[in-house]
Amino acid sequence: RETSSISSSTEEQRCGIKEMNSRHRNLRSRIRILSTASLLTLLLGFTVALYISWQSLIRNTMGELQREACTTSTLVRGTLVDASKIIDTARSRLEEALRDAPLEPKQAHDILRSVVEAFSIYNSVDSFGLLLLLNQDGKLIARSGEYPSTPIDLSDRYYYRSLRDDPSRKYSIGRLRNAATTGKMVFHLSMPVHERDGSFAGVVAVQIDELELTGTMKETLNGEQSAIRVQDPSGQTILLYPPPERAPTKDDPANMTVERLFKESPAHRDSMRIRGGAAGFPKTVYVGYERDPLFGFYSWSSVTKARMCRLFLSRNHMLISASLLAITAIGILFLGLYRQAARLENALEDANLDPMTLIGNRRSMEAETERLWRDAARSGNPISLLFIDIDHFKDFNDIHGHAVGDRALKAVARFIQLSLQRPLDLCCRWGGEEFVAILPDTRQEQAVIVAERIRERVSQMTLNVNGVLIPKITLSVGIASSERADRTTADELIRQADQAMLRAKAEGRDRTVVAAETKRNPETLTKPVGTGAVDCRNGCEATAGQAKRREQP
């Protein structure tokens, strides 16, 4: 009845199309329809083209933002690594001097200056400023520049407080600020200095000049379109590009929003959109970021949506102009192409559909089997194939007639479809009374379970013809799986499943036979109808009795 309903609906649609065509025989009506269809088609194509162009711009921009964030992260990490070498050398010499006697300012100054001079022989980095030494109270006692150093209280600096309050920390990064010693925009990398007994003796830090660092970035980054920011794990800004006129505030709401969003993302490198109205972001921005695995800071590059819209319009103004001018000129051509495409699509659908059972035919299954075989080969997952044949179908047709035989074919096709419970499982009518089912990501034992489910359901099916019940229909099923090394192509898989089906018929029909059964447990690979089976394609294991209980309602 369901198949008859579908056929009636299809016939009604065809009749409706004929009636609609007959209403538009008038020439003016045809012209009006063609003009409207052409306009709508071109407008749709224009909209789709702009949408694709916009999505392409977003993808390219996101990729560029990630590249800029990665480049910035690499540059800053390299600078911090070089700075850590200077500080580590200075700390070692200072701690060695502290073992003998308390450190005098002149002695500390000489150590710092000698370290800077020794480092400059092997490195040409211009980003480093002064090398500073703070005592345990946060007072500046020596620096690598002038001597004597002007006494400055730097106890409020984060790069000092964090090391003083947490003895386990090995280093600290200070936020971007105007240096009290030079007035330049800098951030600091610092390490603790310890007394001979291991107690906290102070901090040695190096200034990193932001202008020198951003000057290097300008040579590799597109600063005209994006803004770049680097913030440490505590949320402090340590670098801004393009360079700001004044240092950022201590608690920037943008940093807090970005830090929260980045922590929610498991990837160390990604891109995202931040909607306007979030803290620190009055306008919608697109962001690409990277988390440095060594120092833990975040580098992120952003561009506003408004800037992207301006860039989008500037890149697509020719497309917009040409599309508007072409609406009238090529409208009829577009309509003709649309109709040809529709006819081709309908013909392709008819070519791949079995008209009787309304499932795929042999052509569609061969194409899908090749595609699924390639996917399985790439992923390394097994794939199984069932070759199904209705037993004694020729005699069935001779006894009950071809009309009843057609009903039986449709019913068997329906029950096969109902037994394939996963979206990727496919079935088709191979020809005559033969059907094929392809089961991706399915092992041999699991395919047996599916085959038994199909045979059991078909055997319980009843056909009523003019009040007379037709005897039950049985199936012979052959199974082949890609787990065997000798099955190297999809054609070989089909051939061996076919041979297994023929063997099932030779052994008495109404059974399932596996091609080239393995020695591990051949008795479990063929199950008679009614013994019960459970589909273990999700990795479960159960006995036949357990499977029977699970299938009970």
Buried (B, 14 or more C-beta within 10 A) or exposed (E): EEBEEEEEEEEEEEEEEEEEEEEEEEEEEEEEEBBEBBBBBBEEBBEEBBEEBBEEBBEEBBEBBBBBBBBBBBBBBEBBEBBBBBBBBBBBBBBEBBEEEEBEBEBBBBBBBBBBEEBEEEEEBEBBBBBBBBBBEBBBBBBBBEBEBEEBEBBEBBBBBBBBEEEEEEBBBBBBBEBEBBEBBBBBBBBBBBBEEEEBBBBBBBBBBBEBBBBBBEEEBEBEBBBBBBBBEBBBBBBBBEBEEEBBEEEBEBBBBBBEBBEEEEEEBBBBEBEEEBBEBEEBBBBBBBBBEEBEBBBBBBBBBEBBEEBBEEEBEEEEEEBEEBBEEBBBEBBEEBEEEEEEEEEEEEEBBBEBBBBBBBEBBBEBBEEBBEBBBEEEEBBBBBBBBBBBBEEBBEEBEEEBBBBBBBBBBBBBBEBBEBEEBBBBBBEEBBBBBBBBBBBBBBBBBBBBBBBBBBBEBEBEEEEEEBEEBBBBBBBBBBBBEEBEEBEBBBBBBBBBBBBBBEEEBBBBBBBEBEEEEEEBBBBEBEEBBBBBBEEEEBEBEEBBEEEEE
